[in-house]
Amino acid sequence: MKGSSVISMLIVFAIVQLMVTQGEGLDCGQVNSSLATCIPFLTGSEASPSASCCGGIKNLKKLAPTTADRRAACECIKTAASHYPTIKDDAASSLPKKCGVDINIPISKSTNCQAIN
């Protein structure tokens, strides 16, 4: 009986640790990698996002399940966008919808990332 309660406590502890650390580790490299194939669409070189771009948007959604993750991803997007002055704002704002993904992260150079829920 005592052994089973110890095991139960260890399982609960592991689940709590997983929940606490789930969003940790999101970095701009992951965000940039997810959106890299979208640059041709965002700069107007392509009329629609590629399948790999939309796959990256779906991956971004998985990477950012929490508000803190979405805010961090937003800051990464803003920083990356500053390196591409030819990004078209209308293409950026329409990207998630064109890919059929609601990521709850506005893709824009001017988003207030702290306002994201």
C-alpha positions in Angstrom: 0.0 0.0 0.0 2.8 2.4 0.9 4.6 1.7 -2.3 1.6 2.4 -4.4 1.1 5.8 -2.8 4.7 6.7 -3.4 4.3 5.8 -7.1 1.1 7.8 -7.3 2.9 10.8 -5.8 5.7 10.4 -8.3 3.2 10.3 -11.2 1.5 13.4 -9.9 4.8 15.2 -9.5 5.8 14.2 -13.1 2.5 15.5 -14.5 2.9 18.8 -12.6 6.4 19.2 -13.9 5.3 18.6 -17.4 2.6 21.2 -17.1 4.9 23.8 -15.6 7.7 23.3 -18.2 5.6 22.7 -21.3 6.0 26.2 -22.7 9.6 26.7 -21.6 12.2 26.5 -24.2 10.4 28.5 -26.9 13.1 30.4 -28.7 13.3 32.7 -31.7 15.2 30.0 -33.6 12.1 27.7 -33.5 9.8 30.6 -34.5 12.0 31.8 -37.3 12.5 28.2 -38.6 8.7 27.8 -38.6 8.1 31.0 -40.7 11.2 30.9 -42.9 9.4 29.4 -45.9 6.7 32.1 -45.6 9.1 34.9 -46.6 8.3 34.7 -50.4 4.6 35.1 -49.7 5.2 37.8 -47.0 7.4 39.9 -49.4 5.1 39.5 -52.3 7.2 37.1 -54.4 4.5 34.5 -54.3 0.8 35.1 -54.5 -0.1 32.5 -51.9 1.6 30.7 -49.0 3.3 27.4 -49.8 2.3 24.2 -48.2 5.6 24.2 -46.2 4.8 27.8 -45.0 1.4 26.6 -43.8 3.0 23.7 -42.1 5.3 26.1 -40.3 2.2 28.1 -39.2 0.7 24.9 -37.8 4.0 24.2 -36.1 4.1 27.6 -34.6 0.6 27.0 -33.1 1.9 23.9 -31.4 5.0 25.7 -30.2 3.0 28.4 -28.5 0.1 26.9 -26.5 0.2 29.4 -23.6 -0.2 33.2 -23.4 3.4 33.5 -22.4 4.5 31.4 -25.4 2.4 33.4 -27.8 3.8 36.7 -26.4 7.4 35.4 -26.8 6.6 34.1 -30.3 5.2 37.5 -31.2 8.4 39.3 -30.0 10.4 36.9 -32.2 8.2 37.6 -35.2 8.5 41.3 -34.7 12.3 41.1 -34.5 12.5 38.8 -37.5 10.2 41.1 -39.5 12.5 44.1 -38.8 15.1 42.3 -40.9 12.8 42.2 -43.9 11.6 45.8 -44.7 9.7 44.5 -47.8 7.2 42.4 -45.8 3.8 43.4 -46.9 1.5 44.1 -43.9 -1.6 42.8 -45.6 0.2 39.5 -46.5 1.4 39.2 -42.9 -1.9 39.7 -41.3 -3.7 37.4 -43.7 -1.2 34.5 -43.5 -2.8 32.5 -40.7 -6.2 32.7 -42.4 -4.8 31.8 -45.8 -3.3 28.7 -44.1 -6.5 27.9 -42.3 -4.9 28.1 -38.9 -5.9 30.3 -35.9 -2.7 30.8 -34.1 -3.8 33.7 -31.8 -0.6 35.5 -32.7 -0.9 38.5 -35.0 1.8 38.5 -37.6 2.8 42.1 -37.9 5.7 44.4 -37.4 3.7 46.7 -35.2 1.8 44.3 -32.8 1.7 45.1 -29.1 2.8 41.6 -28.0 1.9 42.3 -24.4 -1.8 42.6 -25.4 -1.9 39.0 -26.6 -4.0 36.6 -24.5 
